[in-house]
Amino acid sequence: MKGKTVQRELWVCTSRHAKERAKESVRIIEKAGGHVLCDTCAVVTWINEPVMTNSAKSAYYTPTMNKVNVTLAPLKECIQTALTSHS
């Protein structure tokens, strides 16, 4: 993501501990226009539109709890998709 700009909404969910240990990565994500959310699960948030995730837990619970479609994909594909503009 270094030197790139997010073209679609990008949220990275992690623990506070991981965020503190990955300060440079967090800086790169945020500079590209992404957001880093810590200490909460995306499933219990505001999600109200289709989601792509690398989390099997999110892919399982989001459709029933948030009533949205979910695509489960590897992290690399999630990032590539966030960096690609809508067609």
N, C-alpha and C positions, 0 to 999 in steps of 0.2 A: 504494500500500500504506500510505501514511501514515495513521495512526490506525486501521488495521484489524488484525484478528487472523487468522492463518493457521488454517484449519480442517482442512487435509490437510498431509501431510509436504511441505515445500518445501526443496529444496537448490539453491543457485545455485553453479555451478562457474565459476571464472574464474582468471586469472593473478594472481600476487601483485602485479604492477605495477598491474593494473586495480583490484584491491581497495584498494590504497593510494591511488589517485587518486579513488576513489569512496567515501570514508569516510562521508559523510552517507547515501548510498544503502545502504551496508552496515548502518549503524546502524538505518535504517528497516526493512530486511528482518529483522534480528535482533530488533528490538523487537516486530515483528509475530509472531515465533515461527519465522521461517525461519532457515536456516543458510547460511553462505557458505563454500564449500570452495575453497581455491586450490592451484594447482600440481599438480593431478592430474586425470585423466580419470574421469568417473563410470562409464564402461564397465568400468574395472578396479577397481571398488570392490565393496561388499557388496550391490548391488542384487539383491533376490530377490522383488520384487512388481511388478505392472504400473507402467509409467513413462509420463509425458507429458513430452515434451521439445521444444525448438525447435531442437535440434541434429541435422542430417541425419546426422552421423557417429555420434552416440549411437543414433539411430533405426535405423541400418544394423547396427551391431555388437552392440548390447545383446541382441537376441533370440537370437543364436547363442552369445555369450560368457556371458550370464547366464541364459539360458533363461526370459525373461519377455516378456510382450507389451508393445509400445511404441506410443504414439500420437505422431505428429509433428504439432505445432501451432504457430501463431505465439506469440511470447512473451506477448502480451496475453491470449490464451486460457489459457496455462499458469498465469499469475498469477491470472486470474479463477477458474479451477478450484481453485487452492490456497486461495482465500479463501471457497469455497463448501463448506458442510457436505455430508457424504454423504447421499444420499436413501434 
